[in-house]
Amino acid sequence: MDISFAEALLLFGGLLAVVAAFSGVMKGTVLSASVLSVALGFGLAVAGVVHVDATDEAIVELVELALVLTLFSDGMFVERELLRRHWGPTARALIIAMPITMGLLALAAKGLFPDLTWAEAFLLAAVLSPTDPVVTSAVVTSRLVPSKVRHTLNLESGLNDGLALPFVLFFLVLASPGGDAGAEALKLVGEAAVGAAIGIALGVFAGRLHFKLPGGGITPRYEGIYSVGFALAAFGLAEVTIGNGLIAAFVCGIALGASEREVPEGFVEFAENSSAILQVLTFFVFGGLIYATGFHHSVPPLVLFVAFALFLARPVAVMLSFLRTGIPQSEKLFMAWFGPKGVASMLFALFVLKSDVASNDLIFDTAAIVIIASIIAHGLTDTIGAQWLARRVGLTAKS
């Protein structure tokens, strides 16, 4: 960004203050922190106040750091007790619905955008595979929604960021000039395995060490710093060796949460707050990049792809994955609709934009429009959807 350090702090400080100040007003409405940040980034770029360059190293590092903390927070959320209670529907959503969604999106992308190669079509599909409950907070917090539905959607979104990552990395390399599918697959598997091993080792070590530290252990003020420290260490250790740092951070979060008898609130809150700050800044940059790249492609295929991504791909995939499960039809429909695109997809799209992929601008632009459309569509329907499901299952309204 072509502004001074002081100007950047003024801009980002004001952005964080505005988003925080209006968080109460935005709660329960389509206007969320993500929408506001993207809109401000886009508006200031149009006004010529900021200019965002995807190749700027500072932008790349911001995106990577935001993704590290997002993946770590997602991983730490996955507690053993929650997984044991509601693992069945989540497993189906991840193992069956997610690949079907990816396949359908790739087919649609290739059909509607013939200039894309198959690798690029699957790359776009992988970018749009993860879901984000932050966009539809009423869905995962409202007591109107049955606990098993809330847990399924929350766990799915927490895990699918990390599970989508290897696919994004694989198709990113495959779609780049000179990409060799066989060689890159082996390399990616090796890097993922090393990253996962490092994440497990550091996560378990951090969890076991927590209650054995001298001086009575960690003070509450530093619990969050302790957890984030291990997240960054896992990423760094993997990257300076032969592992994948993003996978290491995600697995470290899972291992840390699983090795604790009960994850301290400070661990989760600090990691989530740190992640939220970086996400707001990333959303702002994302808005600026949307303007900087522009959309110089045919609009009708884009409209059709957005409609297909929101109204067909995930709903069809989820309904197929929940066949013969005994889950009530209303709950199936509810979970099929609420698969909003958010933080992970935005960050993956930025990764593609800064890559050497020939159609990186088309992939980014298309993903960006799908994400914005999803934020609006799912944000508008989360409270209404929760009330609809409550009526269908006969729940009494609770706050």
Secondary structure, DSSP 8 states (H G I E B T S, - for coil): --S-HHHHHHHHHHHHHHHHHTHHHHTTSS--HHHHHHHHHHHHHHTTS----TT-HHHHHHHHHHHHHHHHHHHHH--HHHHHHSHHHHHHIIIIIHHHHHHHHHHHHHHH-TTS-HHHHHHHHHHT----GGGGHHHHH-TTS-HHHHHHHHHHHHHHHHHHHHHHHHHHHHHSTT--HHHHHHHHHHHHHHHHHHHHHHHHHHHHHHTT-STTS--HHHHHHHHHHHHHHHHHHHHHTTS-HHHHHHHHHHHHHHHSSS--HHHHHHHHHHHHHHHHHHHHHHHHHHHHH---S-HHHHHHHHHHIIIIIHHHHHHHHTTTS---HHHHHHHHH-----HHHHHHHHHHHTS--TTHHHHHHHHHHHHHHHHHHHHHHHHHHHHHHHHHHT-----
